[in-house]
Amino acid sequence: MKRNLLTYSGFILLGLMVFSFETKSQTAEELQQINAGAKVIYVKAESLDQLMIRLRPFENNLPAGQESLMMDTYRTIANGYAVNNHFKQAYEVYKRYLSFKENYYLKIKSDAIQSAQASIHTRKDADEKLVMDLQNQVSQLQIENDQLISKRSNFKKYFSAGLIALSALFASLLVGSGIKLNSIRVKLKQSRERMKEIHRIAALGAAPNVFSNTLSHLNQISTDAQEISSAVKELQPAGNTIAGLTKKIKDCIEQLRK
């Protein structure tokens, strides 16, 4: 009966110790103390039990960056139980070690996967944005290319029209110049012939007694023509042929006088 009471008292004491340790904020220094206590040479199983009680709050509230120290503490305590021939406790602690290690590395892998996924998502967004930018650049370049093609086509049209207009203008200028040149040549030829005629007349007028002799000859021709006309009239007074001949003679005399 006393043994049962002692056992119950021990469990109550252990429960109070667990509650006190769980309510107290856990620190890295305390975990280091537990680890150091587990590494004491020839540590007893009872001391290991106390260390496990102190270690339990760290299972759910481990300070950041103390995972390696926690695993080392589990291994040390499991080894201590084995040395004290408490293999069941050693097996239970080692199972906790394996579970903690698995969860720890699973968390590391999960964090790495999440980081990789976030990096991939970020890179994917960047690549999509880059693709969109490249597509926009291609569209802009295509628009600029179409504009350049349109401008070049319009330039060819305008240049061809201007070239045709200039060719027509140049041809018209050439034709006009040719006509003017031909007209100038004709006028020059006429002026040259007129100058020759004037020069010939002037040369004739400058000879001695040419003008007076010409007038006397014209008067003599006129007198002879009148005599011939009178004689012809006496021969054929009503003839139309004689009248026409007389008129022609008078015209010749007038031309000679001019």
C-alpha atoms as an extended CHARMM CRD file, in Angstrom:
* protein
*
       258  EXT
         1         1  MET       CA              0.0000000000        0.0000000000        0.0000000000  PROA      1               0.0000000000
         2         2  LYS       CA              2.7860000000        2.3770000000        0.8440000000  PROA      2               0.0000000000
         3         3  ARG       CA              4.5340000000        1.4910000000       -2.4370000000  PROA      3               0.0000000000
         4         4  ASN       CA              1.4120000000        2.4350000000       -4.4190000000  PROA      4               0.0000000000
         5         5  LEU       CA              1.1260000000        5.7120000000       -2.5610000000  PROA      5               0.0000000000
         6         6  LEU       CA              4.7800000000        6.4490000000       -3.3070000000  PROA      6               0.0000000000
         7         7  THR       CA              4.2470000000        5.5780000000       -6.9510000000  PROA      7               0.0000000000
         8         8  TYR       CA              1.2280000000        7.8900000000       -7.2050000000  PROA      8               0.0000000000
         9         9  SER       CA              3.1260000000       10.6030000000       -5.3820000000  PROA      9               0.0000000000
        10        10  GLY       CA              5.9990000000       10.2140000000       -7.8130000000  PROA      10              0.0000000000
        11        11  PHE       CA              3.6960000000       10.5300000000      -10.8240000000  PROA      11              0.0000000000
        12        12  ILE       CA              2.0520000000       13.6160000000       -9.3200000000  PROA      12              0.0000000000
        13        13  LEU       CA              5.4660000000       15.1550000000       -8.7150000000  PROA      13              0.0000000000
        14        14  LEU       CA              6.5610000000       14.3690000000      -12.2270000000  PROA      14              0.0000000000
        15        15  GLY       CA              3.3230000000       15.8870000000      -13.5920000000  PROA      15              0.0000000000
        16        16  LEU       CA              3.8800000000       19.0660000000      -11.6090000000  PROA      16              0.0000000000
        17        17  MET       CA              7.4720000000       19.2600000000      -12.8870000000  PROA      17              0.0000000000
        18        18  VAL       CA              6.2880000000       18.7670000000      -16.4620000000  PROA      18              0.0000000000
        19        19  PHE       CA              3.6500000000       21.4420000000      -16.0530000000  PROA      19              0.0000000000
        20        20  SER       CA              6.1480000000       23.8440000000      -14.5170000000  PROA      20              0.0000000000
        21        21  PHE       CA              8.6560000000       23.2440000000      -17.3220000000  PROA      21              0.0000000000
        22        22  GLU       CA              6.0060000000       23.5100000000      -20.0540000000  PROA      22              0.0000000000
        23        23  THR       CA              4.6910000000       26.8050000000      -18.7120000000  PROA      23              0.0000000000
        24        24  LYS       CA              8.2010000000       28.2440000000      -18.5080000000  PROA      24              0.0000000000
        25        25  SER       CA              9.5570000000       29.8650000000      -21.7290000000  PROA      25              0.0000000000
        26        26  GLN       CA             12.1370000000       27.6700000000      -23.3800000000  PROA      26              0.0000000000
        27        27  THR       CA             15.5680000000       29.0150000000      -24.2930000000  PROA      27              0.0000000000
        28        28  ALA       CA             18.5850000000       27.7330000000      -26.1600000000  PROA      28              0.0000000000
        29        29  GLU       CA             20.6810000000       27.8900000000      -22.9710000000  PROA      29              0.0000000000
        30        30  GLU       CA             18.3660000000       25.4650000000      -21.1850000000  PROA      30              0.0000000000
        31        31  LEU       CA             18.5330000000       23.0370000000      -24.1260000000  PROA      31              0.0000000000
        32        32  GLN       CA             22.3260000000       23.2320000000      -23.9970000000  PROA      32              0.0000000000
        33        33  GLN       CA             22.1760000000       22.4310000000      -20.2480000000  PROA      33              0.0000000000
        34        34  ILE       CA             20.0090000000       19.3750000000      -20.9320000000  PROA      34              0.0000000000
        35        35  ASN       CA             22.4460000000       18.2340000000      -23.6050000000  PROA      35              0.0000000000
        36        36  ALA       CA             25.3760000000       18.7230000000      -21.2500000000  PROA      36              0.0000000000
        37        37  GLY       CA             23.5670000000       16.8200000000      -18.4970000000  PROA      37              0.0000000000
        38        38  ALA       CA             22.9340000000       13.8900000000      -20.8390000000  PROA      38              0.0000000000
        39        39  LYS       CA             26.6360000000       13.6900000000      -21.7000000000  PROA      39              0.0000000000
        40        40  VAL       CA             27.7490000000       13.2390000000      -18.0930000000  PROA      40              0.0000000000
        41        41  ILE       CA             29.7590000000       10.0100000000      -17.6790000000  PROA      41              0.0000000000
        42        42  TYR       CA             27.9180000000        7.1910000000      -15.8950000000  PROA      42              0.0000000000
        43        43  VAL       CA             24.6590000000        9.1270000000      -15.8330000000  PROA      43              0.0000000000
        44        44  LYS       CA             21.8530000000        7.2890000000      -14.0690000000  PROA      44              0.0000000000
        45        45  ALA       CA             18.5400000000        6.3380000000      -15.6370000000  PROA      45              0.0000000000
        46        46  GLU       CA             16.6810000000        8.5040000000      -13.1030000000  PROA      46              0.0000000000
        47        47  SER       CA             18.6630000000       11.5520000000      -14.2370000000  PROA      47              0.0000000000
        48        48  LEU       CA             17.8810000000       10.7020000000      -17.8310000000  PROA      48              0.0000000000
        49        49  ASP       CA             14.1740000000       10.5460000000      -16.9040000000  PROA      49              0.0000000000
        50        50  GLN       CA             14.4090000000       14.0540000000      -15.5010000000  PROA      50              0.0000000000
        51        51  LEU       CA             16.2330000000       15.2640000000      -18.5850000000  PROA      51              0.0000000000
        52        52  MET       CA             13.5000000000       13.8080000000      -20.8210000000  PROA      52              0.0000000000
        53        53  ILE       CA             10.8770000000       15.5840000000      -18.7240000000  PROA      53              0.0000000000
        54        54  ARG       CA             12.7830000000       18.8670000000      -19.2060000000  PROA      54              0.0000000000
        55        55  LEU       CA             13.1790000000       18.0930000000      -22.8970000000  PROA      55              0.0000000000
        56        56  ARG       CA              9.4770000000       17.5580000000      -23.6770000000  PROA      56              0.0000000000
        57        57  PRO       CA              8.5100000000       21.2810000000      -23.8720000000  PROA      57              0.0000000000
        58        58  PHE       CA             11.1550000000       21.7630000000      -26.5570000000  PROA      58              0.0000000000
        59        59  GLU       CA              9.3920000000       19.2550000000      -28.8230000000  PROA      59              0.0000000000
        60        60  ASN       CA              6.6090000000       21.7500000000      -29.5200000000  PROA      60              0.0000000000
        61        61  ASN       CA              8.4550000000       25.0030000000      -28.8280000000  PROA      61              0.0000000000
        62        62  LEU       CA             12.0040000000       24.5870000000      -30.1080000000  PROA      62              0.0000000000
        63        63  PRO       CA             14.0510000000       27.7960000000      -30.5070000000  PROA      63              0.0000000000
        64        64  ALA       CA             15.0680000000       28.5660000000      -34.0440000000  PROA      64              0.0000000000
        65        65  GLY       CA             18.3200000000       27.0240000000      -35.2190000000  PROA      65              0.0000000000
        66        66  GLN       CA             18.5240000000       24.4250000000      -32.4010000000  PROA      66              0.0000000000
        67        67  GLU       CA             17.4440000000       21.3650000000      -34.3850000000  PROA      67              0.0000000000
        68        68  SER       CA             20.9270000000       19.8150000000      -34.5270000000  PROA      68              0.0000000000
        69        69  LEU       CA             21.3500000000       20.2450000000      -30.7710000000  PROA      69              0.0000000000
        70        70  MET       CA             17.9330000000       18.6490000000      -30.1720000000  PROA      70              0.0000000000
        71        71  MET       CA             18.8110000000       15.5930000000      -32.2780000000  PROA      71              0.0000000000
        72        72  ASP       CA             22.1720000000       15.2490000000      -30.5460000000  PROA      72              0.0000000000
        73        73  THR       CA             20.3850000000       15.3770000000      -27.1550000000  PROA      73              0.0000000000
        74        74  TYR       CA             17.9670000000       12.6280000000      -28.2250000000  PROA      74              0.0000000000
        75        75  ARG       CA             20.8490000000       10.3980000000      -29.3740000000  PROA      75              0.0000000000
        76        76  THR       CA             22.8300000000       11.0140000000      -26.1840000000  PROA      76              0.0000000000
        77        77  ILE       CA             19.8660000000       10.2020000000      -23.9090000000  PROA      77              0.0000000000
        78        78  ALA       CA             19.0380000000        7.0530000000      -25.9240000000  PROA      78              0.0000000000
        79        79  ASN       CA             22.6470000000        5.9280000000      -25.6210000000  PROA      79              0.0000000000
        80        80  GLY       CA             22.5700000000        6.6330000000      -21.8760000000  PROA      80              0.0000000000
        81        81  TYR       CA             19.4600000000        4.4620000000      -21.4320000000  PROA      81              0.0000000000
        82        82  ALA       CA             21.1530000000        1.6770000000      -23.3890000000  PROA      82              0.0000000000
        83        83  VAL       CA             24.2490000000        1.8970000000      -21.2010000000  PROA      83              0.0000000000
        84        84  ASN       CA             22.0190000000        1.5610000000      -18.1280000000  PROA      84              0.0000000000
        85        85  ASN       CA             20.3000000000       -1.4590000000      -19.7250000000  PROA      85              0.0000000000
        86        86  HSD       CA             16.9970000000        0.4040000000      -20.0430000000  PROA      86              0.0000000000
        87        87  PHE       CA             16.5310000000       -0.6530000000      -23.6570000000  PROA      87              0.0000000000
        88        88  LYS       CA             12.8180000000        0.0910000000      -23.7990000000  PROA      88              0.0000000000
        89        89  GLN       CA             13.3870000000        3.7190000000      -22.8170000000  PROA      89              0.0000000000
        90        90  ALA       CA             16.3380000000        3.8550000000      -25.1880000000  PROA      90              0.0000000000
        91        91  TYR       CA             14.1250000000        2.5570000000      -28.0080000000  PROA      91              0.0000000000
        92        92  GLU       CA             11.3610000000        5.0880000000      -27.2210000000  PROA      92              0.0000000000
        93        93  VAL       CA             13.8460000000        7.9910000000      -27.1600000000  PROA      93              0.0000000000
        94        94  TYR       CA             15.4580000000        6.7810000000      -30.3700000000  PROA      94              0.0000000000
        95        95  LYS       CA             12.0090000000        6.6380000000      -32.0020000000  PROA      95              0.0000000000
        96        96  ARG       CA             11.4620000000       10.2300000000      -30.9290000000  PROA      96              0.0000000000
        97        97  TYR       CA             14.8470000000       11.0770000000      -32.3980000000  PROA      97              0.0000000000
        98        98  LEU       CA             13.9460000000        9.4610000000      -35.7110000000  PROA      98              0.0000000000
        99        99  SER       CA             10.5320000000       11.1340000000      -35.7690000000  PROA      99              0.0000000000
       100       100  PHE       CA             12.0440000000       14.5260000000      -34.9610000000  PROA      100             0.0000000000
       101       101  LYS       CA             14.7640000000       14.0220000000      -37.5750000000  PROA      101             0.0000000000
       102       102  GLU       CA             12.2300000000       12.9580000000      -40.2070000000  PROA      102             0.0000000000
       103       103  ASN       CA              9.9910000000       15.9430000000      -39.4540000000  PROA      103             0.0000000000
       104       104  TYR       CA             12.9810000000       18.2680000000      -39.4330000000  PROA      104             0.0000000000
       105       105  TYR       CA             14.3050000000       17.1300000000      -42.7890000000  PROA      105             0.0000000000
       106       106  LEU       CA             10.7760000000       17.0000000000      -44.1650000000  PROA      106             0.0000000000
       107       107  LYS       CA             10.3550000000       20.6160000000      -43.1140000000  PROA      107             0.0000000000
       108       108  ILE       CA             13.6890000000       21.4790000000      -44.7340000000  PROA      108             0.0000000000
       109       109  LYS       CA             12.6650000000       19.7290000000      -47.9350000000  PROA      109             0.0000000000
       110       110  SER       CA              9.2340000000       21.3470000000      -47.8040000000  PROA      110             0.0000000000
       111       111  ASP       CA             10.7970000000       24.7690000000      -47.2950000000  PROA      111             0.0000000000
       112       112  ALA       CA             13.2160000000       24.0570000000      -50.1350000000  PROA      112             0.0000000000
       113       113  ILE       CA             10.3450000000       22.9370000000      -52.3710000000  PROA      113             0.0000000000
       114       114  GLN       CA              8.2970000000       25.9900000000      -51.4670000000  PROA      114             0.0000000000
       115       115  SER       CA             11.2880000000       28.2110000000      -52.0880000000  PROA      115             0.0000000000
       116       116  ALA       CA             11.9070000000       26.4920000000      -55.4200000000  PROA      116             0.0000000000
       117       117  GLN       CA              8.2310000000       26.7980000000      -56.3170000000  PROA      117             0.0000000000
       118       118  ALA       CA              8.2590000000       30.4510000000      -55.3620000000  PROA      118             0.0000000000
       119       119  SER       CA             11.4230000000       30.9450000000      -57.4060000000  PROA      119             0.0000000000
       120       120  ILE       CA              9.8830000000       29.0800000000      -60.3410000000  PROA      120             0.0000000000
       121       121  HSD       CA              6.6870000000       31.1070000000      -60.0330000000  PROA      121             0.0000000000
       122       122  THR       CA              8.6820000000       34.3200000000      -59.8780000000  PROA      122             0.0000000000
       123       123  ARG       CA             10.8080000000       33.2380000000      -62.8370000000  PROA      123             0.0000000000
       124       124  LYS       CA              7.6670000000       32.1700000000      -64.6960000000  PROA      124             0.0000000000
       125       125  ASP       CA              6.0770000000       35.5670000000      -64.0900000000  PROA      125             0.0000000000
       126       126  ALA       CA              9.2900000000       37.2510000000      -65.2050000000  PROA      126             0.0000000000
       127       127  ASP       CA              9.4570000000       35.0450000000      -68.3130000000  PROA      127             0.0000000000
       128       128  GLU       CA              5.8020000000       35.7360000000      -69.1270000000  PROA      128             0.0000000000
       129       129  LYS       CA              6.4030000000       39.4360000000      -68.6970000000  PROA      129             0.0000000000
       130       130  LEU       CA              9.5150000000       39.1710000000      -70.8820000000  PROA      130             0.0000000000
       131       131  VAL       CA              7.5470000000       37.2490000000      -73.5180000000  PROA      131             0.0000000000
       132       132  MET       CA              4.8230000000       39.8890000000      -73.4420000000  PROA      132             0.0000000000
       133       133  ASP       CA              7.4220000000       42.6360000000      -73.7560000000  PROA      133             0.0000000000
       134       134  LEU       CA              9.0320000000       40.8030000000      -76.6790000000  PROA      134             0.0000000000
       135       135  GLN       CA              5.6350000000       40.3110000000      -78.3180000000  PROA      135             0.0000000000
       136       136  ASN       CA              4.8940000000       44.0060000000      -77.8670000000  PROA      136             0.0000000000
       137       137  GLN       CA              8.2780000000       44.8580000000      -79.3660000000  PROA      137             0.0000000000
       138       138  VAL       CA              7.6080000000       42.5190000000      -82.2940000000  PROA      138             0.0000000000
       139       139  SER       CA              4.2010000000       44.1230000000      -82.8370000000  PROA      139             0.0000000000
       140       140  GLN       CA              5.7250000000       47.6020000000      -82.6380000000  PROA      140             0.0000000000
       141       141  LEU       CA              8.4980000000       46.6260000000      -85.0580000000  PROA      141             0.0000000000
       142       142  GLN       CA              5.9110000000       45.1280000000      -87.4060000000  PROA      142             0.0000000000
       143       143  ILE       CA              3.8960000000       48.3640000000      -87.2980000000  PROA      143             0.0000000000
       144       144  GLU       CA              7.0280000000       50.4320000000      -87.9180000000  PROA      144             0.0000000000
       145       145  ASN       CA              7.9950000000       48.0810000000      -90.7720000000  PROA      145             0.0000000000
       146       146  ASP       CA              4.5480000000       48.4560000000      -92.3380000000  PROA      146             0.0000000000
       147       147  GLN       CA              4.8000000000       52.2190000000      -91.9760000000  PROA      147             0.0000000000
       148       148  LEU       CA              8.2180000000       52.2330000000      -93.6220000000  PROA      148             0.0000000000
       149       149  ILE       CA              6.9270000000       50.0530000000      -96.4670000000  PROA      149             0.0000000000
       150       150  SER       CA              3.9520000000       52.3930000000      -96.9270000000  PROA      150             0.0000000000
       151       151  LYS       CA              6.2080000000       55.4610000000      -96.8430000000  PROA      151             0.0000000000
       152       152  ARG       CA              8.5860000000       53.8870000000      -99.3580000000  PROA      152             0.0000000000
       153       153  SER       CA              5.6760000000       52.9670000000     -101.6440000000  PROA      153             0.0000000000
       154       154  ASN       CA              4.2840000000       56.5040000000     -101.4170000000  PROA      154             0.0000000000
       155       155  PHE       CA              7.7480000000       57.9150000000     -102.0160000000  PROA      155             0.0000000000
       156       156  LYS       CA              8.1200000000       55.7660000000     -105.1460000000  PROA      156             0.0000000000
       157       157  LYS       CA              4.7290000000       56.9470000000     -106.3950000000  PROA      157             0.0000000000
       158       158  TYR       CA              5.4620000000       60.6060000000     -105.7170000000  PROA      158             0.0000000000
       159       159  PHE       CA              8.9890000000       60.3010000000     -107.0960000000  PROA      159             0.0000000000
       160       160  SER       CA              7.7170000000       58.6290000000     -110.2730000000  PROA      160             0.0000000000
       161       161  ALA       CA              5.0190000000       61.2840000000     -110.6860000000  PROA      161             0.0000000000
       162       162  GLY       CA              7.5450000000       64.0510000000     -110.0830000000  PROA      162             0.0000000000
       163       163  LEU       CA             10.0030000000       62.4470000000     -112.4920000000  PROA      163             0.0000000000
       164       164  ILE       CA              7.2950000000       62.2080000000     -115.1590000000  PROA      164             0.0000000000
       165       165  ALA       CA              6.2700000000       65.8250000000     -114.5530000000  PROA      165             0.0000000000
       166       166  LEU       CA              9.8850000000       66.9940000000     -114.7490000000  PROA      166             0.0000000000
       167       167  SER       CA             10.4410000000       64.9490000000     -117.9080000000  PROA      167             0.0000000000
       168       168  ALA       CA              7.3260000000       66.4630000000     -119.5020000000  PROA      168             0.0000000000
       169       169  LEU       CA              8.4110000000       69.9490000000     -118.4370000000  PROA      169             0.0000000000
       170       170  PHE       CA             11.9150000000       69.3890000000     -119.7590000000  PROA      170             0.0000000000
       171       171  ALA       CA             10.5070000000       68.0140000000     -123.0350000000  PROA      171             0.0000000000
       172       172  SER       CA              8.1740000000       70.9900000000     -123.3770000000  PROA      172             0.0000000000
       173       173  LEU       CA             11.0830000000       73.3340000000     -122.6910000000  PROA      173             0.0000000000
       174       174  LEU       CA             13.1550000000       71.5300000000     -125.3130000000  PROA      174             0.0000000000
       175       175  VAL       CA             10.3070000000       71.7190000000     -127.8500000000  PROA      175             0.0000000000
       176       176  GLY       CA              9.7290000000       75.3900000000     -127.0720000000  PROA      176             0.0000000000
       177       177  SER       CA             13.4270000000       76.1020000000     -127.2970000000  PROA      177             0.0000000000
       178       178  GLY       CA             13.6030000000       74.2140000000     -130.6070000000  PROA      178             0.0000000000
       179       179  ILE       CA             10.6650000000       76.1800000000     -131.9860000000  PROA      179             0.0000000000
       180       180  LYS       CA             12.1680000000       79.4630000000     -130.8210000000  PROA      180             0.0000000000
       181       181  LEU       CA             15.5440000000       78.4890000000     -132.2530000000  PROA      181             0.0000000000
       182       182  ASN       CA             13.9740000000       77.5630000000     -135.5740000000  PROA      182             0.0000000000
       183       183  SER       CA             12.0320000000       80.8390000000     -135.5940000000  PROA      183             0.0000000000
       184       184  ILE       CA             15.2110000000       82.7510000000     -134.7960000000  PROA      184             0.0000000000
       185       185  ARG       CA             16.9930000000       80.9380000000     -137.6120000000  PROA      185             0.0000000000
       186       186  VAL       CA             14.2050000000       81.8380000000     -140.0700000000  PROA      186             0.0000000000
       187       187  LYS       CA             14.2070000000       85.4460000000     -138.9290000000  PROA      187             0.0000000000
       188       188  LEU       CA             17.9790000000       85.5060000000     -139.1130000000  PROA      188             0.0000000000
       189       189  LYS       CA             17.8510000000       84.1190000000     -142.6290000000  PROA      189             0.0000000000
       190       190  GLN       CA             15.2080000000       86.6540000000     -143.6180000000  PROA      190             0.0000000000
       191       191  SER       CA             17.2340000000       89.4420000000     -142.0290000000  PROA      191             0.0000000000
       192       192  ARG       CA             20.3120000000       88.2150000000     -143.8490000000  PROA      192             0.0000000000
       193       193  GLU       CA             18.4550000000       88.1660000000     -147.1920000000  PROA      193             0.0000000000
       194       194  ARG       CA             17.0020000000       91.5830000000     -146.4830000000  PROA      194             0.0000000000
       195       195  MET       CA             20.4470000000       92.9070000000     -145.6320000000  PROA      195             0.0000000000
       196       196  LYS       CA             21.8010000000       91.4480000000     -148.8910000000  PROA      196             0.0000000000
       197       197  GLU       CA             18.9940000000       93.0780000000     -150.8130000000  PROA      197             0.0000000000
       198       198  ILE       CA             19.5280000000       96.4050000000     -149.0700000000  PROA      198             0.0000000000
       199       199  HSD       CA             23.2510000000       96.0880000000     -149.6220000000  PROA      199             0.0000000000
       200       200  ARG       CA             22.6800000000       95.3010000000     -153.3230000000  PROA      200             0.0000000000
       201       201  ILE       CA             20.2670000000       98.2330000000     -153.7180000000  PROA      201             0.0000000000
       202       202  ALA       CA             22.6270000000      100.4970000000     -151.8420000000  PROA      202             0.0000000000
       203       203  ALA       CA             25.4950000000       99.3110000000     -154.0350000000  PROA      203             0.0000000000
       204       204  LEU       CA             23.4280000000      100.0310000000     -157.1410000000  PROA      204             0.0000000000
       205       205  GLY       CA             22.3710000000      103.4330000000     -155.8360000000  PROA      205             0.0000000000
       206       206  ALA       CA             25.9280000000      104.3640000000     -155.1160000000  PROA      206             0.0000000000
       207       207  ALA       CA             27.0400000000      103.8740000000     -158.8050000000  PROA      207             0.0000000000
       208       208  PRO       CA             27.3170000000      107.1200000000     -160.8650000000  PROA      208             0.0000000000
       209       209  ASN       CA             24.2660000000      108.0960000000     -163.0390000000  PROA      209             0.0000000000
       210       210  VAL       CA             22.4990000000      104.7770000000     -162.2520000000  PROA      210             0.0000000000
       211       211  PHE       CA             19.4340000000      106.3710000000     -160.7790000000  PROA      211             0.0000000000
       212       212  SER       CA             19.1170000000      109.1110000000     -163.4530000000  PROA      212             0.0000000000
       213       213  ASN       CA             19.7260000000      106.6420000000     -166.2920000000  PROA      213             0.0000000000
       214       214  THR       CA             17.1580000000      104.2630000000     -164.8160000000  PROA      214             0.0000000000
       215       215  LEU       CA             14.5570000000      107.0070000000     -164.6400000000  PROA      215             0.0000000000
       216       216  SER       CA             15.2580000000      108.0920000000     -168.1950000000  PROA      216             0.0000000000
       217       217  HSD       CA             14.9820000000      104.5140000000     -169.4200000000  PROA      217             0.0000000000
       218       218  LEU       CA             11.7200000000      104.0980000000     -167.5080000000  PROA      218             0.0000000000
       219       219  ASN       CA             10.3240000000      107.2870000000     -169.0470000000  PROA      219             0.0000000000
       220       220  GLN       CA             11.4030000000      106.0920000000     -172.4560000000  PROA      220             0.0000000000
       221       221  ILE       CA              9.7540000000      102.7180000000     -171.8460000000  PROA      221             0.0000000000
       222       222  SER       CA              6.6180000000      104.4490000000     -170.6280000000  PROA      222             0.0000000000
       223       223  THR       CA              6.5310000000      106.6690000000     -173.7140000000  PROA      223             0.0000000000
       224       224  ASP       CA              7.0920000000      103.7160000000     -175.9970000000  PROA      224             0.0000000000
       225       225  ALA       CA              4.4010000000      101.7540000000     -174.1780000000  PROA      225             0.0000000000
       226       226  GLN       CA              1.9040000000      104.5850000000     -174.6600000000  PROA      226             0.0000000000
       227       227  GLU       CA              2.7590000000      104.8560000000     -178.3250000000  PROA      227             0.0000000000
       228       228  ILE       CA              2.3660000000      101.1090000000     -178.7580000000  PROA      228             0.0000000000
       229       229  SER       CA             -0.8920000000      101.2430000000     -176.8790000000  PROA      229             0.0000000000
       230       230  SER       CA             -2.2360000000      104.0380000000     -179.0800000000  PROA      230             0.0000000000
       231       231  ALA       CA             -1.1420000000      102.2220000000     -182.1820000000  PROA      231             0.0000000000
       232       232  VAL       CA             -2.8050000000       99.0200000000     -181.0520000000  PROA      232             0.0000000000
       233       233  LYS       CA             -5.9880000000      100.8430000000     -180.2040000000  PROA      233             0.0000000000
       234       234  GLU       CA             -6.1270000000      102.2760000000     -183.6680000000  PROA      234             0.0000000000
       235       235  LEU       CA             -5.7600000000       98.7990000000     -185.0400000000  PROA      235             0.0000000000
       236       236  GLN       CA             -8.3420000000       97.1480000000     -182.7510000000  PROA      236             0.0000000000
       237       237  PRO       CA            -10.2700000000       99.7380000000     -180.7530000000  PROA      237             0.0000000000
       238       238  ALA       CA            -12.7010000000       97.3030000000     -179.1140000000  PROA      238             0.0000000000
       239       239  GLY       CA            -10.3970000000       94.3820000000     -178.2450000000  PROA      239             0.0000000000
       240       240  ASN       CA            -10.2140000000       93.0880000000     -174.7080000000  PROA      240             0.0000000000
       241       241  THR       CA             -6.8090000000       91.5880000000     -175.3930000000  PROA      241             0.0000000000
       242       242  ILE       CA             -5.2830000000       94.9970000000     -176.0550000000  PROA      242             0.0000000000
       243       243  ALA       CA             -6.7580000000       96.4380000000     -172.8660000000  PROA      243             0.0000000000
       244       244  GLY       CA             -5.3240000000       93.6150000000     -170.8040000000  PROA      244             0.0000000000
       245       245  LEU       CA             -1.9400000000       93.9700000000     -172.4220000000  PROA      245             0.0000000000
       246       246  THR       CA             -1.9340000000       97.6970000000     -171.7590000000  PROA      246             0.0000000000
       247       247  LYS       CA             -2.7720000000       97.1040000000     -168.1140000000  PROA      247             0.0000000000
       248       248  LYS       CA              0.0410000000       94.5980000000     -167.7600000000  PROA      248             0.0000000000
       249       249  ILE       CA              2.5190000000       97.0230000000     -169.3470000000  PROA      249             0.0000000000
       250       250  LYS       CA              1.4700000000       99.7430000000     -166.9050000000  PROA      250             0.0000000000
       251       251  ASP       CA              1.8600000000       97.3840000000     -163.9970000000  PROA      251             0.0000000000
       252       252  CYS       CA              5.3500000000       96.4690000000     -165.1180000000  PROA      252             0.0000000000
       253       253  ILE       CA              6.2580000000      100.1470000000     -165.3870000000  PROA      253             0.0000000000
       254       254  GLU       CA              4.9550000000      100.8300000000     -161.8770000000  PROA      254             0.0000000000
       255       255  GLN       CA              6.9270000000       97.9150000000     -160.4800000000  PROA      255             0.0000000000
       256       256  LEU       CA             10.0650000000       99.1470000000     -162.1930000000  PROA      256             0.0000000000
       257       257  ARG       CA              9.5210000000      102.6230000000     -160.7190000000  PROA      257             0.0000000000
       258       258  LYS       CA              9.2170000000      101.1520000000     -157.2390000000  PROA      258             0.0000000000
